[in-house]
Amino acid sequence: MSTFPKKTAILVGGGPAPGINSVIGAATIRALLSGAEVIGIQDGFKWIMRGEISHVMPLNIDAVSRIHFRGGSYIGISRDNPTKSQEFLENTVSSLLRLNVNQLITIGGDDTAFSAYRVEQVASGRIRVAHVPKTIDNDLDLPHGIVTFGFQTARHLGVEIVKNIMTDARTTSRWYFVVTMGRKAGHLALGIGKAAGATMTIVPEEFEEAQIPLNKLVDTLVGAIIKRLSYGRTDGVAIIAEGLLEKLDPVTLDSVIHVERDAHDNVRFAEIAFGEILKKEVQKRLAEFNLKATIVAKNIGYELRCADPIPFDMEYCRDLGFMASKFLFDGGSGALVSIQDGHFVPMYFKDILDKKTKKMKIRMVDTKSEYYEVAMRYMIRLKDEDFEDPHELAKFAATCGISLQEFEKQFEYLVKPRVKPAAEKTVISGEKEK
């Protein structure tokens, strides 16, 4: 009797990312050459979790052999969440079995990975599952700093956009607040800002508070504008990670917007004009010092998600798709597909899920790393050393039309407590500390 599965299905969940089609194409070709029939489940879990099995399409080599050059998803995508109820999970499994599927490849981020894990559990060995990690946010906790597919293309395109915005900012003496995608972590914002040499980048990880007061975020931007003005520049570009929204004090947030959530209980960032909110609040704060700045709010995200992948993601994603199929055909199941040092390494769901959340761990920006330190050193923003230099502080205060002491009072809280001058240090045994 043949050991080949009856049918392999491929499904994409979450949001788009460059490289999806590369995974679909490579996984399909590998499965077909192994003797299996392959189908694409259209629109993620949307239909099969409701017991509808008509939204599928056959995949063949002629159809997919060149789709790796293109962005988007050849078989569609959705954020529908089968883990919302046991009924949805059972419908998903029964739908796949009715389609004679006993191998499933899912492509998606942390939410889709968790859905894949739960589907495999409910299937109880009847369906083997492999998951390919996808997100332009680069926030899945892959080892050795391995990037998630789509991130490099998104950063590449983001830098091209910001490069042009920086030229426009200087030409027109404007500030731009560029809000980038990144639901939990600031990898994409920092990657774009650092590569482009933007004036500053703000990411959620830099704030130690569990909930960030809106006024602190506003003052961070205002401080940068004041510092830039003191150097004779009326322009700048601030890259702002949208994930800051989730860390903002909810009371403050609710006072300025009505927050909507998606099927995975995530805030619908696309519905919130975050840049416009910050623009309004920053201009209001600047007016307290009789200062004005022309500010333009700009979101970049949708322009990046369905872009054609750069060669890095084309190659990387074809490797991932090939290995996802091979893993299943070799009898594997219940794992996330990773390529480490050029070798395929399955990362099993049971080993990588967070013990508390039962979901995949999120990789945050390490603000203690040299990678982040270099980024900070090149930013124009208020820093620790500014409050140690009275000449710098005097310039900032004069720009605001206030005293040096008043400037310290209003903005020093933005940075870590400064080191006291020697004369102010604690006296031990009658001698000043060395």
N, C-alpha and C positions, 0 to 999 in steps of 0.2 A: 504493500500500500504506500502511496506517495506521502512523504512527510511535509510536502509543501502546504501552506495554508490555502483555504478556499479563496480568500480575498483579503487584500490589504487596503485599509482606508487611511486617508490623510485628511487632517482637520486643522484649521487655523483659528485661534481664539485671541481675544484682546484687541489691541490696536495695531495698525500696520507698522512694518519696519522694513527697510531696504534689505533684500536678501531672501524674503519669504519664497519667492518663485524659484530661487536657486535650490532651496531645500526641497521644494515640491518636485522639481525636475529631476534632481539626482536620486531622491528616494524612489520616485516612480520608475525610473529606468533600471535601478538596481533590483527592484522587486519584479519588474516584468522579465528581466533577463534571468531571474531565478525561477520563472514559471508561474508566477502568481498573477491574478487579475488585480487591477488597482482602480479604486474609485476615489474621487474627491468628495468629501462631505461639504456641501455648500453652506456658507454663512455660519461657520463654527458649530456650536452646540444648539443653535437657535431652534432648528426643526426637530432633530432627533431626540432632544430632551422632552419634546412634546409628543413623541410617538409618530412623527411624520417622516416617512422614508423616501419620499419622492424627490427631495431636493439633493440629488447626488448627480455626479457626472463621471463617465468613464474617462480614465487617463491613459493615454498611449504615447509611445515614443515620439511620433510625428508631432503631436500636440505640445509636448513639453520640452523638446530637445533644445529650444532656444529661448525659453521664457526666463532663463537666469539673467538675461541682459536687462530685464524690465522690473520696475518697481510694482507696488501693489500686491494683491493676492489673486492668482488665477482662479481660485475656488471660493473667493469671498472670505469674509471674516465677520465676527460679531463678539460682543461682550457678554452674551447670555451665559448665565451661571447655573450649571446642572447641580451644583452642591447646595443650592438653596433649599432643596427638599429631597427626601428619600425617593419620592415619586419621580422627580426629574432624573435622578440617578438611575433608577430602575428602567425608566423609559429609554434612557440613553443606551444602556446595555442591551435591552431587548430590541431596540431599533437596529443596532449593529448586528446582532445575531440574526435578525430577520433578513438583513442584507447579506448574510453568509460571511460576515467579516469575523476573522479571528486574530487579526493583527491591526493595531491602530497606532498611527504616528500622529502625535499632537505637536503643534508649533505654537509657542506663546510664551508669555511672561510668568510671573509667580502665581497669578490667579489660575491660569490655564494649567500650569504644572500641578497645582493642587487638585484641579478637576480631573486631570489624567490619573493622578494617584488614587482618587476616590473611585473612578471608573474601574481601574484595575482591581481594586479591593472588592467591589460589588460583583465584578465579572467572575471572580473566584476561579481563575485559571482558564476560563473559556475564551478570553481575549487577552492576547499579549499586548503590552503598551510600552511605547518609547516616546519620550518627550524631548523636543529640540528647543533649547532656551532662546527666546527672542525678546529683545526690548532695546529701544534706542536710549533708554535711561541708564543702561549699564549697571543696574542695581541688583542683579542676581548674584548670590554669593559663590561665584565660581573661584576655584583655587588659583593661586599664583598670579592674581590680577588679570586672569583671562577675561577678555571683553565679551560681552554678549553681542550676537550678530545684529547688525543695523546701526550700532553705535558709531563706528568709524565713518560710515557714509553720512549719517546725520550730522556728525561734527564737521566733516569736510564741507558739506553744503552750508551748514550754519556759519562757518568761518567766512565763506564766500559772501554770504549776505551781510554779515557784520562788517566785513572789510569795506563794502560799499557804503554802509551806514556811517562808518567812522569818517569817511571822506565827506559825506554829506553834512555830518555834524560840524566838522571843522569849517567847511565852506559857508555854512549858513549860521554859524554861531549858535547851535542848538545842543541840547542834551537829548539823548535817546534812552528810554528805559525799555530794554529788550527783554521780554519775558520768554524763557525757553522751557521746553518740556522737562519733566523730571519729577514724578509724583512724590517720591519719598526722598530721593537722594539728588545731590547737585552735580553728578559727574558730567552730564552733558553741558550744563551751564559753564562749569569750570573748564571743561575741555575746549569749548568755543572761545570763552573769554581769554584763556591763557594763550591759545594758539594765535588768536587775532590781535592780542595786545590791547584788549579793551581797557578803558579807564579803570574799571573796577568790576568785580563779579561778587554777587552775594548768593550764598548757598545756605540751606537750612542747618547744616552741620556746624557752622561757625557760632551758632547761638547755643549756649549751655542750658538756657531755660527750656522747660518742657513746653511752655506756652510763651510765644514772643509777643510783647506788647507792640501794637501797631506803631506807636510813637517811636519805639526804638529802631524799627526798620526805617521809618521816615527820617529820623535823625542821622542814621548811617548814610543815607543818600544826601541829606542836606550838608552833612559834614564834608563829604567829598566835593560837593559843588562849591562850598565856601573855600576849601583848600585850593581847588582848581582856580577859582577866581583870584585868590591871593597871589597866584603865579601868573596872572594876566590872561587866563584862558576862560572863555565863556562857553566852551563846548565840552562834550564828553559823552561816553557811551557806557551805560551800566548794564551788565548782563545779570538778570535776576531769575533764579530758579523758581518755577511755579510751585514746587513743593513747599515753599515758605508759607503758602496759604494754609496748609494743614497744621502748621505749627503756630499760626497766629492765634492770639487769645480769642476764643470763640465768641465771647461777649462783644468784644470790639468788632469782630468780623460780622456777626449778625446785625450789628448796628448800621453797617454800611451796605450789606448785601444779603440776599436770600440764597442760602446754600442748597444746591440740589445734589443728589447722589445717584450713582449708577447701580447696575445689578450686583456689583461686588461691594457695594456700600462705600465706594470711593467718591470723593468730591468731584463734581463735574467742572473741572478747571476751565474747560472751553466756554462755559456759560458765564464765567466771572471775568469782568474787564479789570484784571489785577493791575495792569500797567496804568490804566486811567485812574484807578483809585489812588495809587501811589503818586501819580502826577498831581492830582488835586490836593492831596495832603502835603506834599513837598512844597508846592507853590504857596500854600497857606502858611506853612512854617517859615519859608523864606521871607514872606511879607512881614513877619514879626521883626525882621532886621532891615526892612525897607529894601530888600533885594528881590530881583526878578530873574527868572530864567525861562527861556522858551524850551518847553519839554514836549517831546513826541513819544507816545507809548506805542510800542510795536511788539506783536506776538509773532514768534516763529516756532513752528511745530508741524502744522499740517503740510507746510512746504517741504518738510524733511522726511516725513513718514513714508511717503509713496514714491520717493525719488528712485531713479535707477541706481542700483548699488555700484559703488566703486569696486575695482578689481579685488581689493582685500576681501570685501564681503561676498563677492561672487564666488571666489575660491573657497573661503572659509565655510560658506553655507552649503556649497556642493559637497564638501567633506562631511559636514554634519548630516546632510540628507542621506548620503551613501551609507554612513555608519549606522544611522537609525534603522535603515532597512536591514543591513547585515546583522545587527544586534538581534533583531526579531527573528530573522531566518536561522540564526545560530541557537535559537531557543531562549534568548534572553527576554526579560520583561521587568516592568516596574522601575525604570531608571531614566535619568536625564542623560542626554548624550553630550559628552565633552571631548575636546581634542586638547591633550596636554603634552607639550614638548613634541608635537608631531604624532602622538600615539592616541588611539581611542581609549577613553576611560569611562566606563559607565558609573554614574553617580546615583546610587539607588535611593528612591524616595524615602525609604524607612531610615536612611542614615542622614539625609540632608534637611529633613523637615525640622523646623523650630519646635522645640519641646513644649513651649508655651502656646504659640499661636497655631501650631499644627500646619503651618504653611512654610513655604520656602523662606530662608533667611534673606534679609535685605542687606546688600553691601552698601555702606555709607562712605562718603568721602572721609579719608583719614586726615583730620586737620593737624595731626602731630607729625605728618610725614614731610620729607624734604620736597616732595612733589607739590604739596600745598604751600609750603613755606616760600618756594620760588614764585608761585603765583601771587602770594600776598606782597612779596617784596616789590613786584612791578606795578602793583595797584596804586592809584592815587586815592587815598582815603585817610581818615584820621587813624593814627596808630599810636602805640605806646610811646615811642620816642618823641612824637610831637609834643607831648605834655612834659617832656624833660628839657625841651629847648624853648626858652623864653622868647627868643627871637622869632621862631616860627609861630608860636602862640600869639605874639604881638601882631604879626601880619594877619593871622586869621581873625583876631579880635577887631583889628582896624577895619577889615573888610566888612565885618558885621556892624561896625559902629558901636561896639560895646567895650567894656574894660577887659583886660586879660583875665582878671579874676572871675568876671561874669561868664566869659567864654568857657573857662574851666568848669564852672558850676553847671553850665548847661550841657556840656558835651563830654566831659571826662568819663562819665559813666559808661560810654560806649566801648572803652578799652579796659583791659585788665588793670587792677590797681597798680599804680606806678611805683617804682622803687624810690624810697625816700633818699634825698641827698644825705651825704655823710653826716652833716651837722644835725640832722633830724633823727638819725638812727638811735636805736635803743642803747643806752650806756650800760656796759657790763663790767663790774668790778672797778668802777671809776674810770674806765677807758672806753673810748668810742670803738664800736665794732670795726674790724678791719675788712 
